[in-house]
Amino acid sequence: MPLMYLAGWAASAGVLAALLLIIRLLRYGAPAAPPPRTADYGLLRTVSKVGDLAFAREIRDRLRHNGVRATLATGPDGMVRILVFADELDRARRLINS
């Protein structure tokens, strides 16, 4: 008899846990997926992304010719990023757009 008594309590606890989980999922939704991994370039900021390495080199050389320190990096998406220091970002954008 005591074993059946414990089995009843265990079944009740399982049902209660399942109901709490269902209520939580209905109220708050499923846990969000982690954000996609982004590349970290430290002090450098992306001024432009292009798909062609030769074109990216032309942009980098133009920036360097005008005194902006620039480099290239290929991101996780396969795009080539032209990177500059944060304090030169606005100037680099103006040079690219002119």
C-alpha positions in Angstrom: 0.0 0.0 0.0 2.7 2.6 0.8 4.4 2.0 -2.6 1.1 2.8 -4.4 0.8 5.9 -2.3 4.3 7.1 -3.4 3.6 6.2 -7.0 0.5 8.4 -6.9 2.5 11.4 -5.5 5.2 10.9 -8.1 2.7 10.8 -10.9 1.0 14.0 -9.6 4.4 15.7 -9.4 5.2 14.7 -13.0 1.8 16.1 -14.2 2.3 19.3 -12.3 5.8 19.8 -13.8 4.5 19.2 -17.3 1.7 21.7 -16.8 4.1 24.3 -15.4 6.4 23.8 -18.5 3.4 24.2 -20.9 2.3 27.3 -19.1 5.8 28.8 -19.3 6.1 28.0 -23.0 2.7 29.5 -23.7 3.4 32.6 -21.7 7.0 33.4 -22.6 7.6 31.4 -25.7 10.4 29.0 -26.5 13.9 30.1 -25.5 15.5 32.3 -28.1 18.3 30.9 -30.3 21.7 32.5 -29.6 22.5 35.4 -31.9 24.6 34.5 -35.0 28.3 34.7 -34.4 29.8 37.9 -35.6 33.5 38.5 -36.3 35.2 40.8 -33.8 37.9 43.1 -35.2 38.8 44.8 -31.9 39.4 48.6 -32.5 38.6 48.3 -36.2 35.2 49.1 -37.7 33.7 48.0 -41.0 33.4 50.9 -43.4 32.3 48.8 -46.3 31.6 45.1 -47.4 32.1 43.9 -50.9 32.1 40.6 -52.6 35.1 41.1 -54.8 38.6 41.0 -53.3 40.1 43.0 -56.2 37.5 45.8 -55.7 38.1 45.7 -51.9 41.9 46.2 -52.5 41.1 49.2 -54.7 39.0 50.8 -52.0 41.7 50.1 -49.4 44.4 51.6 -51.6 42.3 54.7 -52.2 41.8 55.1 -48.4 45.5 54.6 -47.7 46.4 57.1 -50.5 44.3 59.7 -48.6 45.9 59.0 -45.3 43.3 56.6 -43.8 44.7 53.5 -42.2 42.8 50.6 -43.7 43.0 46.9 -44.0 40.9 44.0 -45.3 39.3 40.9 -43.7 37.0 38.2 -44.9 34.0 37.8 -42.7 32.2 34.6 -41.8 29.7 35.3 -44.6 32.5 35.3 -47.2 32.2 39.1 -47.8 35.4 41.1 -47.8 35.3 43.9 -45.2 37.3 47.1 -45.5 38.3 48.0 -41.9 39.4 51.3 -40.4 39.9 52.7 -36.9 36.8 54.1 -35.3 38.1 57.7 -35.3 38.6 57.5 -39.1 35.3 55.9 -39.9 33.4 59.1 -41.0 36.3 60.3 -43.1 36.6 56.9 -44.8 32.9 56.8 -45.6 33.1 60.3 -47.2 36.1 59.2 -49.3 34.3 56.0 -50.4 31.1 57.9 -51.3 32.9 60.7 -53.2 
